[in-house]
């Protein structure tokens, strides 16, 4: 094998067996996708599959020109998602050059092209379900937290969103530390009952709506009711 015949074409497969990506490279090029893929859709598939995907080397010990030609042929035969196929390749293949470095302007154009390719693409249930898992454990900076909090200010939630939040919190037992923080936040925001208490809880009314009530006031009313009954 000469130095020119060191390229190969590889295919990545979903765990279900369907092909999802075709590429060319040399050495351990295909493993770069498992570390950090520039294709966001492919990165999502890899994350849902536990960090790796099945790989098949289709053409080995070929020149770069031959690898580009085979890559284009395979993508055309299998088909990209944009054309009704299973592949998540953003292009029809055959472009690029080994060892080259893209300029910032080129990288910007490539990013815009990927964004345009993914824009408007409907997400399936598996992608939607995996999004929280991908964000789990990711530490956010104080600037990011402040930006996210500012984006939520004044935003009105739909009835469906409120129902989902209520279903998620149903039956949840908060720790004493969490309850203390919530009470402190209520005091800071001036959210006190007419009697000056901050011991809130939610109770479902006759029409199914959640009503916020003061636990301390309710306890006092129940105590007075029992005294009158006696």
TIVO-306586 format. One record per residue: x, y, z of N, C-alpha, C in turn; residue number from 1. Coordinates in steps of 0.001 Angstrom, whole numbers. Atoms other than C-alpha are relative to their C-alpha. Example, Ala and Ser with C-alpha at 12.3 -4.5 7.8 and 13.67 -1.06 7.14 Angstrom:
BEGIN
@nu:890&nv:-1190&nw:0&cau:12300&cav:-4500&caw:7800&cu:900&cv:1200&cw:0&num:1
@nu:-820&nv:-1190&nw:-60&cau:13670&cav:-1060&caw:7140&cu:-770&cv:1090&cw:730&num:2
This chain:
BEGIN
@nu:858&nv:-1204&nw:0&cau:0&cav:0&caw:0&cu:885&cv:1243&cw:0&num:1
@nu:-781&nv:-1228&nw:83&cau:1499&cav:3336&caw:-1068&cu:-626&cv:1067&cw:890&num:2
@nu:503&nv:-1089&nw:-830&cau:1083&cav:6625&caw:774&cu:-1262&cv:614&cw:-583&num:3
@nu:1205&nv:-539&nw:628&cau:-1557&cav:7620&caw:-1769&cu:-1207&cv:-918&cw:196&num:4
@nu:1097&nv:966&nw:-155&cau:-3598&cav:4427&caw:-1270&cu:-255&cv:-292&cw:1473&num:5
@nu:213&nv:164&nw:-1440&cau:-4290&cav:5018&caw:2411&cu:-1388&cv:438&cw:440&num:6
@nu:1332&nv:-502&nw:-332&cau:-7876&cav:6192&caw:2223&cu:-1017&cv:-1136&cw:-30&num:7
@nu:1096&nv:966&nw:-3&cau:-11123&cav:4352&caw:2821&cu:-1325&cv:751&cw:88&num:8
@nu:1352&nv:-537&nw:-151&cau:-14871&cav:4941&caw:2782&cu:-691&cv:-818&cw:1087&num:9
@nu:656&nv:682&nw:-1126&cau:-16869&cav:4132&caw:5905&cu:-1474&cv:372&cw:44&num:10
@nu:1428&nv:-234&nw:-214&cau:-20535&cav:3866&caw:6806&cu:-316&cv:-206&cw:1468&num:11
@nu:483&nv:127&nw:-1377&cau:-22102&cav:4449&caw:10218&cu:-1462&cv:-432&cw:-45&num:12
@nu:1351&nv:556&nw:-15&cau:-25279&cav:2579&caw:11126&cu:-688&cv:303&cw:1326&num:13
@nu:807&nv:-82&nw:-1210&cau:-28066&cav:3203&caw:13589&cu:-49&cv:-1368&cw:654&num:14
@nu:47&nv:1276&nw:-716&cau:-28517&cav:524&caw:16249&cu:-1040&cv:-932&cw:-601&num:15
@nu:1001&nv:826&nw:646&cau:-31561&cav:-662&caw:14328&cu:468&cv:-629&cw:-1300&num:16
@nu:-555&nv:577&nw:1215&cau:-29354&cav:-1456&caw:11322&cu:-39&cv:900&cw:-1207&num:17
@nu:98&nv:-896&nw:1154&cau:-30221&cav:1446&caw:9004&cu:1243&cv:879&cw:-81&num:18
@nu:-1166&nv:-891&nw:133&cau:-27269&cav:3442&caw:7593&cu:-407&cv:1442&cw:287&num:19
@nu:316&nv:-1391&nw:-319&cau:-27093&cav:7022&caw:8808&cu:1063&cv:978&cw:-487&num:20
@nu:-1047&nv:-938&nw:434&cau:-23792&cav:8435&caw:7507&cu:1018&cv:-731&cw:-859&num:21
@nu:-1069&nv:503&nw:871&cau:-21230&cav:7880&caw:4736&cu:1099&cv:1040&cw:-25&num:22
@nu:-1115&nv:-930&nw:15&cau:-17777&cav:9420&caw:4866&cu:1260&cv:-658&cw:-528&num:23
@nu:-1294&nv:532&nw:430&cau:-14193&cav:9027&caw:3701&cu:1064&cv:516&cw:955&num:24
@nu:-1068&nv:-433&nw:-897&cau:-10979&cav:9229&caw:5657&cu:1170&cv:-958&cw:-71&num:25
@nu:-1127&nv:915&nw:-143&cau:-7788&cav:7527&caw:6696&cu:350&cv:-75&cw:1479&num:26
@nu:-301&nv:203&nw:-1408&cau:-6414&cav:6188&caw:9965&cu:-1271&cv:-281&cw:786&num:27
@nu:1201&nv:156&nw:-832&cau:-9086&cav:6478&caw:12668&cu:-972&cv:1161&cw:-203&num:28
@nu:862&nv:-1155&nw:283&cau:-11034&cav:9243&caw:10940&cu:-1430&cv:-203&cw:490&num:29
@nu:1400&nv:224&nw:-367&cau:-14425&cav:7623&caw:11604&cu:-239&cv:159&cw:1495&num:30
@nu:170&nv:-111&nw:-1446&cau:-13800&cav:7685&caw:15359&cu:-85&cv:1452&cw:457&num:31
@nu:131&nv:-1418&nw:-354&cau:-13629&cav:11484&caw:15303&cu:-1456&cv:361&cw:263&num:32
@nu:1415&nv:-275&nw:-217&cau:-17437&cav:11460&caw:15087&cu:-421&cv:-355&cw:1423&num:33
@nu:392&nv:432&nw:-1338&cau:-17644&cav:9643&caw:18434&cu:531&cv:941&cw:1074&num:34
@nu:-527&nv:-984&nw:-951&cau:-15502&cav:12294&caw:20132&cu:-752&cv:1319&cw:-107&num:35
@nu:737&nv:-1248&nw:228&cau:-17112&cav:15380&caw:18593&cu:-324&cv:104&cw:-1474&num:36
@nu:410&nv:-63&nw:1390&cau:-19118&cav:15388&caw:15388&cu:-462&cv:1409&cw:-344&num:37
@nu:428&nv:-1325&nw:455&cau:-19579&cav:18608&caw:13413&cu:-1420&cv:-22&cw:-544&num:38
@nu:1366&nv:153&nw:495&cau:-22895&cav:17242&caw:12146&cu:-932&cv:-159&cw:1201&num:39
@nu:819&nv:68&nw:-1223&cau:-25477&cav:18009&caw:14884&cu:-988&cv:-1164&cw:1&num:40
@nu:946&nv:1121&nw:59&cau:-27963&cav:15395&caw:13664&cu:719&cv:-1317&cw:287&num:41
@nu:-782&nv:1203&nw:-259&cau:-25282&cav:12681&caw:13633&cu:443&cv:-60&cw:1453&num:42
@nu:-404&nv:-43&nw:-1414&cau:-24036&cav:13816&caw:17054&cu:-1156&cv:-420&cw:909&num:43
@nu:1176&nv:369&nw:-776&cau:-27589&cav:13412&caw:18367&cu:-225&cv:-1509&cw:-50&num:44
@nu:171&nv:1445&nw:158&cau:-27828&cav:9857&caw:16971&cu:1040&cv:-749&cw:823&num:45
@nu:-1078&nv:650&nw:-746&cau:-24467&cav:8936&caw:18509&cu:-255&cv:93&cw:1503&num:46
@nu:274&nv:-180&nw:-1437&cau:-25454&cav:10379&caw:21912&cu:-1104&cv:-938&cw:464&num:47
@nu:1109&nv:883&nw:-375&cau:-28704&cav:8383&caw:21941&cu:424&cv:-1467&cw:-4&num:48
@nu:-455&nv:1385&nw:123&cau:-26761&cav:5220&caw:21070&cu:1101&cv:-345&cw:983&num:49
@nu:-997&nv:300&nw:-1025&cau:-24393&cav:5466&caw:24026&cu:1406&cv:427&cw:-344&num:50
@nu:-1327&nv:-532&nw:306&cau:-21460&cav:7227&caw:22337&cu:686&cv:-623&cw:-1192&num:51
@nu:-609&nv:638&nw:1162&cau:-20689&cav:4850&caw:19459&cu:-1081&cv:-599&cw:-881&num:52
@nu:903&nv:618&nw:966&cau:-22298&cav:3374&caw:16337&cu:741&cv:-1111&cw:-733&num:53
@nu:-651&nv:1021&nw:836&cau:-21616&cav:257&caw:14246&cu:609&cv:630&cw:-1247&num:54
@nu:-734&nv:-564&nw:1134&cau:-19069&cav:963&caw:11482&cu:319&cv:-1109&cw:-996&num:55
@nu:-397&nv:925&nw:1061&cau:-18440&cav:-746&caw:8161&cu:923&cv:735&cw:-964&num:56
@nu:-928&nv:-555&nw:978&cau:-15410&cav:-41&caw:5939&cu:-387&cv:-556&cw:-1367&num:57
@nu:513&nv:444&nw:1298&cau:-16738&cav:-156&caw:2382&cu:1131&cv:-136&cw:-1019&num:58
@nu:-1138&nv:52&nw:918&cau:-13632&cav:667&caw:342&cu:1264&cv:300&cw:779&num:59
@nu:-1219&nv:-169&nw:-794&cau:-10111&cav:308&caw:1764&cu:1216&cv:21&cw:-922&num:60
@nu:-1267&nv:-75&nw:747&cau:-6578&cav:1096&caw:557&cu:-223&cv:559&cw:-1409&num:61
@nu:257&nv:-657&nw:1282&cau:-7745&cav:3443&caw:-2195&cu:518&cv:1426&cw:71&num:62
@nu:-473&nv:-1378&nw:39&cau:-6683&cav:6907&caw:-3308&cu:-1115&cv:939&cw:467&num:63
@nu:987&nv:-964&nw:-457&cau:-8405&cav:10049&caw:-2108&cu:-1029&cv:284&cw:-1089&num:64
@nu:931&nv:-234&nw:1109&cau:-9924&cav:10612&caw:-5552&cu:-1011&cv:-1126&cw:-103&num:65
@nu:897&nv:1155&nw:48&cau:-11357&cav:7094&caw:-5564&cu:-946&cv:3&cw:1192&num:66
@nu:846&nv:-48&nw:-1196&cau:-12651&cav:7565&caw:-2018&cu:-1111&cv:1030&cw:-165&num:67
@nu:1024&nv:-1022&nw:236&cau:-14451&cav:10772&caw:-2981&cu:-1071&cv:-518&cw:-960&num:68
@nu:951&nv:511&nw:985&cau:-16034&cav:9059&caw:-5993&cu:-923&cv:-1052&cw:612&num:69
@nu:804&nv:1040&nw:-646&cau:-17193&cav:6069&caw:-3922&cu:-949&cv:610&cw:1026&num:70
@nu:852&nv:-676&nw:-982&cau:-18513&cav:8379&caw:-1210&cu:-1224&cv:615&cw:-689&num:71
@nu:1108&nv:-604&nw:740&cau:-20622&cav:10293&caw:-3739&cu:-971&cv:-1060&cw:-512&num:72
@nu:843&nv:1061&nw:561&cau:-21887&cav:7065&caw:-5311&cu:-880&cv:-621&cw:1083&num:73
@nu:772&nv:617&nw:-1089&cau:-22961&cav:5562&caw:-1970&cu:-1092&cv:943&cw:499&num:74
@nu:1001&nv:-970&nw:-483&cau:-24721&cav:8747&caw:-818&cu:-1138&cv:116&cw:-1004&num:75
@nu:1037&nv:-103&nw:1026&cau:-26560&cav:8945&caw:-4139&cu:-890&cv:-1236&cw:-9&num:76
@nu:779&nv:1243&nw:29&cau:-27620&cav:5273&caw:-3978&cu:-892&cv:-147&cw:1234&num:77
@nu:768&nv:180&nw:-1247&cau:-28739&cav:5266&caw:-327&cu:-983&cv:1151&cw:199&num:78
@nu:876&nv:-1167&nw:-119&cau:-30138&cav:8801&caw:-245&cu:121&cv:716&cw:1325&num:79
@nu:-18&nv:-821&nw:-1214&cau:-29963&cav:11667&caw:2207&cu:-1422&cv:238&cw:497&num:80
@nu:1323&nv:-283&nw:-572&cau:-32827&cav:12569&caw:4560&cu:-701&cv:1123&cw:-759&num:81
@nu:595&nv:-1115&nw:745&cau:-33345&cav:15760&caw:2576&cu:-691&cv:-467&cw:-1268&num:82
@nu:585&nv:544&nw:1229&cau:-34230&cav:13547&caw:-403&cu:-807&cv:-1271&cw:283&num:83
@nu:821&nv:1154&nw:-342&cau:-36220&cav:10910&caw:1482&cu:772&cv:-1235&cw:423&num:84
@nu:-812&nv:1146&nw:-403&cau:-33305&cav:8618&caw:2417&cu:311&cv:15&cw:1482&num:85
@nu:-310&nv:72&nw:-1439&cau:-31877&cav:7585&caw:5816&cu:1271&cv:735&cw:420&num:86
@nu:-1286&nv:-606&nw:-349&cau:-28506&cav:9383&caw:5616&cu:-180&cv:1427&cw:499&num:87
@nu:64&nv:-1359&nw:-556&cau:-27940&cav:12538&caw:7684&cu:1146&cv:861&cw:-523&num:88
@nu:-1041&nv:-824&nw:623&cau:-25073&cav:13784&caw:5499&cu:-602&cv:1329&cw:-437&num:89
@nu:498&nv:-1327&nw:366&cau:-25434&cav:17516&caw:4910&cu:235&cv:321&cw:-1472&num:90
@nu:-289&nv:-237&nw:1417&cau:-24007&cav:17318&caw:1372&cu:-31&cv:-1333&cw:-743&num:91
@nu:-17&nv:1205&nw:826&cau:-23809&cav:14845&caw:-1523&cu:1368&cv:-657&cw:-31&num:92
@nu:-1315&nv:620&nw:-100&cau:-20148&cav:14086&caw:-668&cu:952&cv:452&cw:-1083&num:93
@nu:-995&nv:-291&nw:1026&cau:-16916&cav:14382&caw:-2621&cu:676&cv:1333&cw:121&num:94
@nu:-652&nv:-1295&nw:-133&cau:-15813&cav:17737&caw:-1248&cu:1028&cv:-57&cw:1132&num:95
@nu:-1003&nv:-69&nw:-1061&cau:-12974&cav:18778&caw:1037&cu:1372&cv:-428&cw:-503&num:96
@nu:-1349&nv:411&nw:340&cau:-9252&cav:18054&caw:1079&cu:709&cv:-362&cw:1294&num:97
@nu:-663&nv:530&nw:-1185&cau:-7004&cav:16176&caw:3486&cu:1050&cv:961&cw:524&num:98
@nu:-1018&nv:-821&nw:-634&cau:-4939&cav:18176&caw:5951&cu:-237&cv:1481&cw:-91&num:99
@nu:267&nv:-1424&nw:158&cau:-6518&cav:21499&caw:5053&cu:-684&cv:593&cw:1221&num:100
@nu:650&nv:-717&nw:-1094&cau:-7733&cav:24104&caw:7540&cu:-940&cv:1048&cw:-595&num:101
@nu:986&nv:-947&nw:512&cau:-10885&cav:26107&caw:6901&cu:201&cv:1372&cw:630&num:102
@nu:-55&nv:-1364&nw:-519&cau:-10863&cav:29868&caw:7266&cu:-1258&cv:271&cw:822&num:103
@nu:1212&nv:-332&nw:-771&cau:-13306&cav:31489&caw:9728&cu:-1205&cv:282&cw:-883&num:104
@nu:1108&nv:-289&nw:904&cau:-15393&cav:32698&caw:6772&cu:-615&cv:-1292&cw:-548&num:105
@nu:493&nv:1284&nw:512&cau:-15626&cav:29152&caw:5365&cu:-769&cv:-751&cw:1070&num:106
@nu:690&nv:675&nw:-1097&cau:-16548&cav:27722&caw:8753&cu:-1372&cv:618&cw:245&num:107
@nu:1276&nv:-690&nw:-192&cau:-19272&cav:30347&caw:9067&cu:-1000&cv:-407&cw:-1069&num:108
@nu:888&nv:420&nw:1080&cau:-20687&cav:29435&caw:5658&cu:-439&cv:-1444&cw:182&num:109
@nu:359&nv:1397&nw:-236&cau:-20567&cav:25722&caw:6535&cu:-1047&cv:-112&cw:1102&num:110
@nu:981&nv:21&nw:-1084&cau:-22417&cav:26382&caw:9788&cu:-1360&cv:473&cw:-453&num:111
@nu:1275&nv:-502&nw:526&cau:-25062&cav:28395&caw:7964&cu:-671&cv:-1047&cw:-875&num:112
@nu:564&nv:1039&nw:849&cau:-25497&cav:25556&caw:5485&cu:-615&cv:-1129&cw:797&num:113
@nu:539&nv:1062&nw:-852&cau:-25978&cav:22966&caw:8226&cu:-1285&cv:464&cw:674&num:114
@nu:1198&nv:-532&nw:-646&cau:-28470&cav:25213&caw:10028&cu:-1176&cv:48&cw:-970&num:115
@nu:1067&nv:-65&nw:998&cau:-30419&cav:25745&caw:6813&cu:-533&cv:-1385&cw:-335&num:116
@nu:427&nv:1361&nw:321&cau:-30480&cav:21985&caw:6163&cu:-884&cv:-581&cw:1097&num:117
@nu:765&nv:547&nw:-1122&cau:-31859&cav:21244&caw:9644&cu:-1238&cv:826&cw:327&num:118
@nu:1122&nv:-880&nw:-335&cau:-34285&cav:24179&caw:9791&cu:-1309&cv:-552&cw:-564&num:119
@nu:1309&nv:469&nw:437&cau:-37893&cav:23102&caw:9647&cu:-145&cv:-1502&cw:-53&num:120
@nu:96&nv:1468&nw:30&cau:-37045&cav:19402&caw:9854&cu:-740&cv:-485&cw:1235&num:121
@nu:750&nv:470&nw:-1174&cau:-39617&cav:17697&caw:12097&cu:829&cv:-1001&cw:810&num:122
@nu:-731&nv:909&nw:-882&cau:-38094&cav:15922&caw:15099&cu:-898&cv:-1168&cw:384&num:123
@nu:782&nv:1154&nw:-421&cau:-39171&cav:12417&caw:15954&cu:-34&cv:-83&cw:1517&num:124
@nu:196&nv:114&nw:-1445&cau:-40182&cav:11275&caw:19434&cu:1302&cv:-343&cw:716&num:125
@nu:-1262&nv:389&nw:-634&cau:-36773&cav:9721&caw:20148&cu:928&cv:1193&cw:172&num:126
@nu:-848&nv:-1190&nw:-103&cau:-34939&cav:13001&caw:19427&cu:-494&cv:919&cw:1109&num:127
@nu:570&nv:-877&nw:-1028&cau:-37324&cav:14988&caw:21639&cu:268&cv:-555&cw:1386&num:128
@nu:-206&nv:625&nw:-1312&cau:-36986&cav:12478&caw:24480&cu:1456&cv:38&cw:428&num:129
@nu:-1421&nv:50&nw:-333&cau:-33181&cav:12457&caw:24271&cu:574&cv:1364&cw:347&num:130
@nu:-553&nv:-1336&nw:-225&cau:-32754&cav:16239&caw:24486&cu:278&cv:283&cw:1473&num:131
@nu:-328&nv:-232&nw:-1404&cau:-33080&cav:16459&caw:28306&cu:1179&cv:-819&cw:468&num:132
@nu:-1103&nv:861&nw:-407&cau:-30643&cav:13542&caw:28638&cu:1335&cv:586&cw:-428&num:133
@nu:-1242&nv:-593&nw:484&cau:-28042&cav:15350&caw:26538&cu:408&cv:1206&cw:836&num:134
@nu:-288&nv:-1181&nw:-797&cau:-28329&cav:18434&caw:28749&cu:251&cv:-342&cw:1469&num:135
@nu:-121&nv:382&nw:-1398&cau:-28271&cav:16453&caw:32002&cu:1462&cv:23&cw:442&num:136
@nu:-1354&nv:-65&nw:-531&cau:-25192&cav:17208&caw:34071&cu:869&cv:1086&cw:-607&num:137
@nu:-771&nv:-1078&nw:622&cau:-24063&cav:20110&caw:31857&cu:-45&cv:1235&cw:899&num:138
@nu:-78&nv:-1155&nw:-884&cau:-22865&cav:22944&caw:34080&cu:-88&cv:1283&cw:-821&num:139
@nu:184&nv:-1266&nw:700&cau:-23984&cav:26400&caw:32995&cu:652&cv:1118&cw:800&num:140
@nu:-633&nv:-1135&nw:-653&cau:-22117&cav:29606&caw:33751&cu:-1070&cv:944&cw:540&num:141
@nu:942&nv:-969&nw:-561&cau:-23707&cav:32425&caw:35727&cu:-585&cv:889&cw:-1089&num:142
@nu:497&nv:-822&nw:1108&cau:-23962&cav:34468&caw:32511&cu:-1084&cv:-738&cw:-778&num:143
@nu:1008&nv:787&nw:703&cau:-25862&cav:31624&caw:30811&cu:-1293&cv:-80&cw:809&num:144
@nu:1183&nv:77&nw:-860&cau:-28198&cav:31260&caw:33801&cu:-779&cv:1317&cw:-27&num:145
@nu:659&nv:-1307&nw:23&cau:-28902&cav:35003&caw:33816&cu:-704&cv:235&cw:-1331&num:146
@nu:609&nv:-166&nw:1327&cau:-29578&cav:34988&caw:30065&cu:-1267&cv:-836&cw:-131&num:147
@nu:1177&nv:876&nw:54&cau:-31995&cav:32037&caw:30401&cu:-1128&cv:556&cw:864&num:148
@nu:1016&nv:-571&nw:-883&cau:-33784&cav:33698&caw:33328&cu:-639&cv:1237&cw:-638&num:149
@nu:534&nv:-1202&nw:653&cau:-34136&cav:36979&caw:31391&cu:-930&cv:-364&cw:-1155&num:150
@nu:836&nv:416&nw:1126&cau:-35600&cav:35096&caw:28407&cu:-1369&cv:-495&cw:471&num:151
@nu:1267&nv:519&nw:-527&cau:-38306&cav:33586&caw:30653&cu:-878&cv:1075&cw:617&num:152
@nu:769&nv:-1061&nw:-650&cau:-39408&cav:36919&caw:32165&cu:-1144&cv:445&cw:-908&num:153
@nu:1164&nv:-458&nw:751&cau:-42921&cav:37819&caw:31038&cu:-554&cv:-1005&cw:-993&num:154
@nu:486&nv:990&nw:958&cau:-43348&cav:34637&caw:29010&cu:-1223&cv:-716&cw:569&num:155
@nu:1224&nv:648&nw:-440&cau:-46860&cav:33214&caw:29248&cu:1&cv:-1457&cw:-451&num:156
@nu:30&nv:1424&nw:296&cau:-47216&cav:29446&caw:29424&cu:-1374&cv:-405&cw:-513&num:157
@nu:1265&nv:500&nw:512&cau:-49874&cav:27636&caw:27446&cu:-642&cv:-932&cw:1023&num:158
@nu:692&nv:898&nw:-924&cau:-52492&cav:25531&caw:29221&cu:598&cv:-1398&cw:-36&num:159
@nu:-632&nv:1327&nw:117&cau:-50810&cav:22373&caw:27883&cu:1316&cv:-39&cw:756&num:160
@nu:-1277&nv:-77&nw:-707&cau:-47438&cav:23498&caw:29224&cu:-226&cv:-15&cw:1515&num:161
@nu:302&nv:-15&nw:-1430&cau:-48955&cav:24240&caw:32629&cu:-439&cv:-1376&cw:489&num:162
@nu:454&nv:1341&nw:-389&cau:-50663&cav:20846&caw:32685&cu:1166&cv:-974&cw:74&num:163
@nu:-1178&nv:877&nw:-23&cau:-47363&cav:19112&caw:31860&cu:851&cv:254&cw:1236&num:164
@nu:-774&nv:-330&nw:-1199&cau:-45579&cav:20974&caw:34657&cu:-696&cv:-554&cw:1240&num:165
@nu:743&nv:518&nw:-1140&cau:-48358&cav:20058&caw:37087&cu:103&cv:-1508&cw:121&num:166
@nu:-108&nv:1455&nw:-23&cau:-48206&cav:16396&caw:36091&cu:1391&cv:-448&cw:442&num:167
@nu:-1364&nv:344&nw:-389&cau:-44428&cav:16374&caw:36531&cu:215&cv:173&cw:1501&num:168
@nu:-201&nv:-296&nw:-1423&cau:-44611&cav:17887&caw:40028&cu:-973&cv:-744&cw:916&num:169
@nu:1008&nv:676&nw:-812&cau:-47556&cav:15766&caw:41153&cu:643&cv:-1100&cw:847&num:170
@nu:-550&nv:998&nw:-903&cau:-46633&cav:13709&caw:44197&cu:1448&cv:207&cw:385&num:171
@nu:-1412&nv:-255&nw:-309&cau:-43158&cav:15241&caw:44395&cu:145&cv:513&cw:1432&num:172
@nu:-269&nv:-427&nw:-1378&cau:-41839&cav:15593&caw:47945&cu:1290&cv:818&cw:-4&num:173
@nu:-1173&nv:-873&nw:-11&cau:-39525&cav:18545&caw:48306&cu:723&cv:-96&cw:1328&num:174
@nu:-807&nv:49&nw:-1212&cau:-36680&cav:18527&caw:50791&cu:-197&cv:1276&cw:819&num:175
@nu:106&nv:-1177&nw:-870&cau:-36561&cav:20918&caw:53722&cu:825&cv:1160&cw:-554&num:176
@nu:-848&nv:-1052&nw:566&cau:-33741&cav:22797&caw:52024&cu:-708&cv:703&cw:-1157&num:177
@nu:718&nv:-589&nw:1128&cau:-35821&cav:23299&caw:48866&cu:-1162&cv:853&cw:482&num:178
@nu:1135&nv:-758&nw:-525&cau:-38850&cav:24413&caw:50863&cu:472&cv:1297&cw:651&num:179
@nu:-541&nv:-1217&nw:-621&cau:-36686&cav:26879&caw:52789&cu:369&cv:1026&cw:-1060&num:180
@nu:-368&nv:-927&nw:1069&cau:-35343&cav:28355&caw:49546&cu:-1245&cv:615&cw:-644&num:181
@nu:1240&nv:-512&nw:580&cau:-38869&cav:28668&caw:48149&cu:-642&cv:1036&cw:917&num:182
@nu:558&nv:-957&nw:-961&cau:-40024&cav:30415&caw:51340&cu:788&cv:1297&cw:-10&num:183
@nu:-841&nv:-1203&nw:30&cau:-37060&cav:32771&caw:51224&cu:-276&cv:814&cw:-1257&num:184
@nu:303&nv:-709&nw:1240&cau:-37832&cav:33594&caw:47577&cu:-1344&cv:703&cw:86&num:185
@nu:1319&nv:-621&nw:-157&cau:-41464&cav:34271&caw:48467&cu:80&cv:1253&cw:859&num:186
@nu:-154&nv:-1188&nw:-870&cau:-40407&cav:36651&caw:51235&cu:659&cv:1137&cw:-754&num:187
@nu:-703&nv:-1030&nw:749&cau:-38027&cav:38472&caw:48920&cu:-929&cv:658&cw:-1015&num:188
@nu:902&nv:-518&nw:1023&cau:-40703&cav:38828&caw:46230&cu:-1279&cv:592&cw:579&num:189
@nu:1186&nv:-555&nw:-622&cau:-43303&cav:39940&caw:48768&cu:-1237&cv:-846&cw:-184&num:190
@nu:1138&nv:874&nw:224&cau:-45513&cav:36939&caw:48032&cu:-451&cv:-608&cw:1331&num:191
@nu:502&nv:444&nw:-1288&cau:-47167&cav:36662&caw:51428&cu:-1520&cv:7&cw:-19&num:192
@nu:1457&nv:7&nw:-93&cau:-50720&cav:35845&caw:52371&cu:-454&cv:1274&cw:734&num:193
@nu:472&nv:-1219&nw:-674&cau:-52954&cav:38654&caw:53785&cu:377&cv:70&cw:1478&num:194
@nu:-383&nv:23&nw:-1413&cau:-51972&cav:37530&caw:57299&cu:1508&cv:82&cw:212&num:195
@nu:-1454&nv:-151&nw:-121&cau:-48256&cav:37854&caw:56522&cu:766&cv:-1299&cw:32&num:196
@nu:-695&nv:1296&nw:8&cau:-47451&cav:34139&caw:56223&cu:564&cv:-286&cw:-1388&num:197
@nu:-573&nv:403&nw:1290&cau:-45308&cav:32577&caw:53500&cu:-9&cv:-1522&cw:-144&num:198
@nu:73&nv:1460&nw:-10&cau:-46288&cav:28929&caw:54078&cu:-1033&cv:-463&cw:-1031&num:199
@nu:955&nv:271&nw:1059&cau:-47908&cav:28264&caw:50701&cu:-102&cv:-1484&cw:-332&num:200
@nu:155&nv:1322&nw:599&cau:-49301&cav:25042&caw:49239&cu:-1090&cv:93&cw:-1056&num:201
@nu:981&nv:10&nw:1081&cau:-51431&cav:24140&caw:46213&cu:-1056&cv:-1071&cw:255&num:202
@nu:1113&nv:931&nw:-215&cau:-54831&cav:22496&caw:46444&cu:-929&cv:76&cw:-1211&num:203
@nu:864&nv:48&nw:1168&cau:-57045&cav:21352&caw:43588&cu:-1427&cv:354&cw:402&num:204
@nu:1361&nv:-431&nw:-285&cau:-60409&cav:23090&caw:43558&cu:-1052&cv:-885&cw:-646&num:205
@nu:1099&nv:806&nw:519&cau:-63831&cav:21801&caw:42515&cu:59&cv:-137&cw:-1517&num:206
@nu:-67&nv:48&nw:1461&cau:-63208&cav:22628&caw:38855&cu:1311&cv:-563&cw:-526&num:207
@nu:-1255&nv:607&nw:424&cau:-59824&cav:20957&caw:38811&cu:1178&cv:937&cw:-65&num:208
@nu:-1097&nv:-958&nw:35&cau:-57775&cav:24149&caw:39013&cu:794&cv:-79&cw:1298&num:209
@nu:-852&nv:-32&nw:-1182&cau:-54836&cav:24413&caw:41385&cu:-75&cv:1380&cw:640&num:210
@nu:85&nv:-1257&nw:-738&cau:-55400&cav:27087&caw:44017&cu:1111&cv:49&cw:1041&num:211
@nu:-1066&nv:-142&nw:-985&cau:-52545&cav:28412&caw:46108&cu:-589&cv:532&cw:1302&num:212
@nu:533&nv:-387&nw:-1297&cau:-53392&cav:28623&caw:49791&cu:1112&cv:26&cw:1037&num:213
@nu:-966&nv:-112&nw:-1086&cau:-51608&cav:29455&caw:52995&cu:-238&cv:-1139&cw:986&num:214
@nu:138&nv:1149&nw:-887&cau:-50951&cav:26373&caw:55096&cu:-210&cv:441&cw:1454&num:215
@nu:136&nv:-478&nw:-1379&cau:-50648&cav:28373&caw:58340&cu:-1419&cv:496&cw:273&num:216
@nu:1368&nv:-487&nw:-172&cau:-54003&cav:30125&caw:57850&cu:-995&cv:-1155&cw:11&num:217
@nu:902&nv:1152&nw:39&cau:-55669&cav:26828&caw:56971&cu:57&cv:-769&cw:1309&num:218
@nu:-140&nv:707&nw:-1268&cau:-54278&cav:25220&caw:60114&cu:-753&cv:738&cw:1103&num:219
@nu:716&nv:-786&nw:-1021&cau:-55656&cav:28071&caw:62238&cu:-1509&cv:-94&cw:-186&num:220
@nu:1442&nv:134&nw:242&cau:-59084&cav:27863&caw:60552&cu:-510&cv:-1362&cw:450&num:221
@nu:405&nv:1340&nw:-419&cau:-59227&cav:24107&caw:61147&cu:-39&cv:-100&cw:1530&num:222
@nu:-33&nv:44&nw:-1457&cau:-58267&cav:24617&caw:64798&cu:-1212&cv:726&cw:584&num:223
@nu:1171&nv:-749&nw:-492&cau:-60995&cav:27254&caw:65298&cu:-1293&cv:-761&cw:-284&num:224
@nu:1198&nv:756&nw:343&cau:-63542&cav:25021&caw:63546&cu:-215&cv:-1129&cw:998&num:225
@nu:142&nv:1092&nw:-965&cau:-62787&cav:22159&caw:65908&cu:-453&cv:527&cw:1361&num:226
@nu:420&nv:-577&nw:-1284&cau:-63187&cav:24458&caw:68918&cu:-1498&cv:302&cw:-8&num:227
@nu:1439&nv:-330&nw:89&cau:-66601&cav:25619&caw:67681&cu:-817&cv:-1277&cw:25&num:228
@nu:743&nv:1267&nw:47&cau:-67669&cav:22035&caw:67001&cu:-119&cv:-624&cw:1376&num:229
@nu:56&nv:551&nw:-1355&cau:-66820&cav:21025&caw:70560&cu:-954&cv:796&cw:861&num:230
